[in-house]
Amino acid sequence: MKAEKKLKEMGLELPPAVKPVANYVPAVRAGDLVFLSGHGPFREDGALITGRVGSDLTLEEGYEAARRVALGLLASLKEEIGDLDKVRRVIKLLGMVNSTHDFGDQSKVINGASDLLVEVFGEKGKHARSAVGMNALPMNIPVEIEMVVQIEG
């Protein structure tokens, strides 16, 4: 388990995989692709991170929130496929940032997730990406991210 070993070396731990709060599932496998539903950021104690980037949170806090989202995505992925070392490639991220109308650094916020994925998976973690600003996100979360991953077998 090289991916989880890398996380441990980074001083990080996967949180418990999230449970859906509505009529959807966290992950759907279609052939060798896994589509992960939008995930929000949780603190290490399990509390939801809330607020708008640009007023309630700084760019750096938004970056950290996106990093926390990436950990949650990896936890859901692991629950779906059993072993993160089955990842062949992170294909795509869609990062949504709850931000003020004058905040223009959404891509720098989503870098929190992108940077973590590259740190964990190396070249396999490099992905296509969209980073967009939103007027609001569910439960006033600052970041929501979807992910598509190609897996072995």
C-alpha positions in Angstrom: 0.0 0.0 0.0 2.3 2.7 -1.2 -0.3 5.4 -1.4 -1.4 5.0 2.2 2.2 4.7 3.3 2.9 8.0 1.6 -0.1 9.6 3.4 1.3 8.3 6.7 4.8 9.7 5.9 3.1 13.1 5.2 1.5 12.9 8.7 -2.0 12.5 7.2 -4.7 9.9 7.8 -7.8 9.1 5.8 -11.0 10.2 7.5 -14.0 7.8 7.7 -15.7 7.6 4.3 -18.7 10.0 4.1 -22.2 8.6 4.2 -24.7 10.2 1.7 -27.1 12.8 3.1 -29.6 12.3 0.3 -30.6 9.9 -2.5 -27.1 9.3 -4.1 -24.0 7.3 -3.5 -20.4 8.6 -2.9 -18.9 6.6 -5.8 -20.0 4.8 -8.9 -17.8 2.4 -10.8 -18.2 2.1 -14.6 -15.6 -0.2 -16.1 -12.2 1.0 -15.0 -13.5 4.5 -14.1 -14.7 5.6 -10.7 -16.9 8.7 -10.5 -16.9 10.3 -7.0 -19.7 12.6 -6.0 -19.0 16.1 -4.7 -17.4 16.0 -1.3 -17.1 18.8 1.2 -14.4 19.5 3.8 -14.3 18.1 7.3 -11.9 18.9 10.1 -10.0 16.1 11.8 -12.6 16.0 14.6 -15.3 15.4 12.0 -16.8 18.9 12.1 -17.8 20.4 8.8 -15.7 23.4 7.7 -18.0 26.2 6.7 -17.7 29.8 5.3 -17.1 31.8 2.2 -13.6 32.2 0.9 -12.8 35.9 0.6 -14.8 36.9 3.6 -15.0 34.1 6.3 -11.9 32.2 5.2 -8.6 33.3 3.7 -7.1 31.8 0.5 -4.8 29.7 2.7 -7.8 28.4 4.7 -9.6 27.6 1.5 -6.5 25.7 0.2 -6.5 23.7 3.4 -10.2 23.0 3.1 -9.6 21.7 -0.5 -6.8 19.5 0.9 -9.2 18.1 3.5 -11.8 17.4 0.7 -9.1 15.4 -1.2 -8.6 13.2 1.8 -12.3 12.6 2.0 -12.4 11.7 -1.7 -9.6 9.3 -1.2 -11.4 7.7 1.7 -14.5 7.2 -0.4 -12.4 5.8 -3.3 -10.7 3.4 -0.9 -14.1 2.2 0.3 -15.2 1.6 -3.3 -12.1 -0.1 -4.6 -10.4 -1.5 -1.5 -6.9 -0.4 -2.2 -5.6 3.0 -3.3 -2.7 1.4 -5.1 -5.2 0.3 -7.7 -5.3 3.9 -9.0 -3.9 4.1 -12.5 -4.6 7.8 -13.0 -6.6 10.6 -11.4 -8.4 11.8 -14.5 -10.4 14.9 -13.6 -11.4 17.2 -10.8 -14.2 19.7 -10.7 -13.6 22.1 -7.9 -16.3 24.5 -6.7 -15.4 27.4 -4.4 -18.0 29.3 -2.3 -16.4 32.7 -2.7 -17.2 36.4 -2.7 -17.9 38.1 -6.0 -14.5 39.8 -6.0 -12.4 36.7 -5.1 -10.6 35.5 -8.2 -8.2 32.8 -6.9 -10.5 29.8 -7.0 -7.7 27.9 -8.9 -5.3 28.5 -6.0 -7.9 27.2 -3.5 -8.4 24.0 -5.5 -4.6 23.6 -5.7 -5.0 22.2 -2.2 -6.6 19.1 -3.6 -4.5 18.9 -6.7 -1.2 19.3 -4.8 -2.2 16.5 -2.3 -3.1 14.1 -5.2 0.2 14.7 -6.9 2.1 14.3 -3.6 0.4 10.9 -3.0 0.3 9.5 -6.5 3.1 11.3 -8.3 2.6 11.5 -12.1 -0.6 9.3 -11.7 -2.0 12.1 -9.6 -1.8 14.8 -12.3 -5.2 15.5 -13.7 -7.4 17.7 -15.9 -9.3 20.2 -13.7 -11.9 22.9 -13.5 -12.0 25.4 -10.7 -15.0 27.7 -10.5 -16.5 30.2 -8.1 -20.0 29.7 -6.7 -22.4 32.1 -5.0 -23.2 29.4 -2.5 -22.6 25.7 -1.7 -24.6 23.2 0.4 -24.4 23.8 4.1 -22.3 26.9 3.5 -19.2 24.8 2.8 -16.3 26.7 1.2 -15.3 23.9 -1.2 -16.9 21.0 -3.0 -14.9 18.7 -5.3 -15.9 15.9 -7.7 -13.3 13.4 -9.0 -13.0 10.8 -11.7 -10.3 8.1 -11.3 -9.1 5.3 -13.6 -8.3 2.1 -11.7 -6.6 -1.2 -12.5 -8.7 -4.0 -13.7 
